[in-house]
Amino acid sequence: MLNTLLITGTDTGAGKTVLTTSLAAYWQKYHPESRLGIMKPIQSGEGDLQLYQSLFALEQSTEEITPLYFTAPLAPPIAAAKENRQINLGVVWQALLSLQKQRDFVLVESLGGLGSPITDEFTVADLAGEWRLPTILVVPVKLGAIAQAVANVALARERRVNLLGIILNCCQFYDEEEIADLAPADLIRSLTNIPILGCLPYLENPTDLEKLAQVATNLDWETLLF
């Protein structure tokens, strides 16, 4: 059984946070006996850290959730430079190792997309590959979804990312026909040779834990966990 999942996306706004909170809500509802950990390794500006703290009783310190935090809502190398700070990935790695030892299941939400820079020479894809993190790619349902999926899977393969599957996410309401037209699962699977593990519907209230847990029940948990 997997202990850790990295949630990444094709780009900023793909739906990583919705998937992360859905998986967390599902886990806490259906596996209350297990200890869940959530990590946002690096955050620039307010956002996911504060959301996790408001939604879940994680019993984690701010530093355990987000080891590196920068004020400006910019790419980490730029945000760090504005604060005259260095990005120490050793701190993040040690925090992740510690959390993995303490928790039964750890969700790690990346910043941006697979190609987003972490340092001047290191991307999210590099981190996922070098740290050997089982990874889920979130692809937003929209025009261009097919090309984004193909390009990101190619990057994942180049950087030796253990990509378990793709989850589609509706950033706005679409009916089933529109989803099939914009992000056809069979075509994406055929072009990438990566399984599609589900599709998250548009959520008017993405902080409703019951609804988040409910939509996660439709995902392929067998692949997510084993």
Secondary structure, DSSP 8 states (H G I E B T S, - for coil): --SEEEEEESSTTSSHHHHHHHHHHHHHHH-TTS-EEEE-SEEESSSHHHHHHHH------HHHH-SEEESSSS-HHHHHHHTT----HHHHHHHHHHHHHH-SEEEEE-SS-TT-BSSSS-BHHHHHHHTT--EEEEEESSTTHHHHHHHHHHHHHHTT--EEEEEEE-SS---HHHHHHHS-HHHHHHHH---EEEEE---S-TT-HHHHHHHHTTS-HHHHH-
